[in-house]
Amino acid sequence: MITGAINLGIWTLLIFCLGMYKPKWPLFFMKNPSRFLIVVITTLLVMVTFTLYGEGLKKEKRELLAKQPVTESTASTQAPVPVPVPVPTPEKIKAK
C-alpha cells in the first residue's frame, strides 16, 4: 500500500508539472484543458495519496503487532485496585 502511495505521488507530481507547462499534454482527451483543471486534479490526487499512505502505515503497524508474541506482562494486565482512605467521623471533628 505504501509503495502504491509513493508511486501515485510521483505520478501526481509529474501530472502537475506537465499540466502547468502545457495543460494539453496530460489532458490530451479534452478540447480546451485549463490549468485550473490541472490544479483540481492534482489536489484530489494529493488527498488520495496521503490517505493511501496513512492507511498503509496503519496496516503495517497492525501486522507488526499481530506478529509479536504475547507475553505474560501484556496478557495479564490487571486494573488497579482502589485503596480505602479513612474519613474522619463527625465525633472526631467536634472533639478537636
C-alpha positions as a LaTeX table, in Angstrom:
\begin{tabular}{lrrr}
\hline
Residue & $x$ (\AA) & $y$ (\AA) & $z$ (\AA) \\
\hline
Met1 & 0.00 & 0.00 & 0.00 \\
Ile2 & 2.79 & 2.38 & 0.87 \\
Thr3 & 4.57 & 1.61 & $-2.40$ \\
Gly4 & 1.37 & 2.39 & $-4.29$ \\
Ala5 & 1.05 & 5.69 & $-2.44$ \\
Ile6 & 4.62 & 6.65 & $-3.35$ \\
Asn7 & 4.04 & 5.72 & $-6.99$ \\
Leu8 & 0.81 & 7.73 & $-7.08$ \\
Gly9 & 2.64 & 10.68 & $-5.52$ \\
Ile10 & 5.26 & 10.56 & $-8.27$ \\
Trp11 & 2.55 & 10.42 & $-10.95$ \\
Thr12 & 0.75 & 13.32 & $-9.28$ \\
Leu13 & 3.90 & 15.43 & $-9.32$ \\
Leu14 & 4.51 & 14.55 & $-12.97$ \\
Ile15 & 0.94 & 15.42 & $-13.98$ \\
Phe16 & 1.15 & 18.71 & $-12.09$ \\
Cys17 & 4.46 & 19.76 & $-13.66$ \\
Leu18 & 3.43 & 18.81 & $-17.18$ \\
Gly19 & $-0.02$ & 20.34 & $-16.73$ \\
Met20 & 1.36 & 23.65 & $-15.55$ \\
Tyr21 & 3.70 & 23.78 & $-18.52$ \\
Lys22 & 1.24 & 22.59 & $-21.19$ \\
Pro23 & $-2.23$ & 21.53 & $-19.99$ \\
Lys24 & $-2.87$ & 19.82 & $-23.32$ \\
Trp25 & $-0.29$ & 17.08 & $-22.59$ \\
Pro26 & $-1.83$ & 15.37 & $-19.55$ \\
Leu27 & $-5.39$ & 16.23 & $-20.63$ \\
Phe28 & $-4.95$ & 15.16 & $-24.24$ \\
Phe29 & $-8.54$ & 13.87 & $-24.44$ \\
Met30 & $-10.10$ & 17.33 & $-23.85$ \\
Lys31 & $-10.66$ & 20.12 & $-26.36$ \\
Asn32 & $-9.93$ & 23.05 & $-24.04$ \\
Pro33 & $-7.98$ & 21.94 & $-20.97$ \\
Ser34 & $-7.08$ & 24.59 & $-18.41$ \\
Arg35 & $-4.51$ & 24.95 & $-15.68$ \\
Phe36 & $-7.31$ & 25.27 & $-13.13$ \\
Leu37 & $-8.47$ & 21.75 & $-14.02$ \\
Ile38 & $-4.90$ & 20.51 & $-13.53$ \\
Val39 & $-4.84$ & 22.11 & $-10.05$ \\
Val40 & $-8.16$ & 20.44 & $-9.14$ \\
Ile41 & $-6.99$ & 17.03 & $-10.35$ \\
Thr42 & $-3.67$ & 17.44 & $-8.54$ \\
Thr43 & $-5.44$ & 18.39 & $-5.30$ \\
Leu44 & $-7.62$ & 15.29 & $-5.45$ \\
Leu45 & $-4.66$ & 13.04 & $-6.25$ \\
Val46 & $-2.65$ & 14.50 & $-3.35$ \\
Met47 & $-5.51$ & 13.78 & $-0.94$ \\
Val48 & $-5.79$ & 10.22 & $-2.24$ \\
Thr49 & $-2.02$ & 9.76 & $-1.97$ \\
Phe50 & $-1.86$ & 10.94 & 1.65 \\
Thr51 & $-4.86$ & 8.83 & 2.64 \\
Leu52 & $-3.39$ & 5.75 & 0.97 \\
Tyr53 & $-0.04$ & 6.32 & 2.67 \\
Gly54 & $-1.64$ & 6.79 & 6.10 \\
Glu55 & $-3.76$ & 3.65 & 5.73 \\
Gly56 & $-0.68$ & 1.72 & 4.63 \\
Leu57 & 1.18 & 2.80 & 7.76 \\
Lys58 & $-1.75$ & 1.74 & 9.96 \\
Lys59 & $-1.93$ & $-1.64$ & 8.21 \\
Glu60 & 1.81 & $-2.18$ & 8.66 \\
Lys61 & 1.56 & $-1.31$ & 12.35 \\
Arg62 & $-1.35$ & $-3.75$ & 12.85 \\
Glu63 & 0.58 & $-6.53$ & 11.09 \\
Leu64 & 3.66 & $-5.84$ & 13.20 \\
Leu65 & 1.64 & $-6.00$ & 16.41 \\
Ala66 & $-0.05$ & $-9.23$ & 15.29 \\
Lys67 & 3.34 & $-10.90$ & 14.69 \\
Gln68 & 4.66 & $-10.13$ & 18.18 \\
Pro69 & 4.34 & $-12.98$ & 20.66 \\
Val70 & 2.03 & $-12.43$ & 23.62 \\
Thr71 & 3.99 & $-12.28$ & 26.88 \\
Glu72 & 2.69 & $-12.65$ & 30.43 \\
Ser73 & 3.18 & $-8.98$ & 31.22 \\
Thr74 & 0.98 & $-7.87$ & 28.33 \\
Ala75 & $-1.50$ & $-10.74$ & 28.65 \\
Ser76 & $-2.34$ & $-10.35$ & 32.32 \\
Thr77 & $-2.73$ & $-6.66$ & 32.89 \\
Gln78 & $-4.86$ & $-6.05$ & 35.95 \\
Ala79 & $-6.87$ & $-2.99$ & 36.73 \\
Pro80 & $-5.61$ & $-1.00$ & 39.72 \\
Val81 & $-7.48$ & $-1.68$ & 42.97 \\
Pro82 & $-8.64$ & 1.40 & 44.88 \\
Val83 & $-7.15$ & 1.77 & 48.36 \\
Pro84 & $-9.58$ & 2.76 & 51.12 \\
Val85 & $-8.81$ & 6.10 & 52.73 \\
Pro86 & $-10.01$ & 6.75 & 56.29 \\
Val87 & $-12.57$ & 9.53 & 56.52 \\
Pro88 & $-12.90$ & 11.44 & 59.80 \\
Thr89 & $-16.22$ & 10.95 & 61.56 \\
Pro90 & $-18.20$ & 13.94 & 62.86 \\
Glu91 & $-17.46$ & 12.96 & 66.50 \\
Lys92 & $-13.71$ & 13.22 & 65.95 \\
Ile93 & $-14.07$ & 16.63 & 64.34 \\
Lys94 & $-16.12$ & 18.01 & 67.26 \\
Ala95 & $-13.62$ & 16.64 & 69.78 \\
Lys96 & $-10.79$ & 18.74 & 68.37 \\
\hline
\end{tabular}
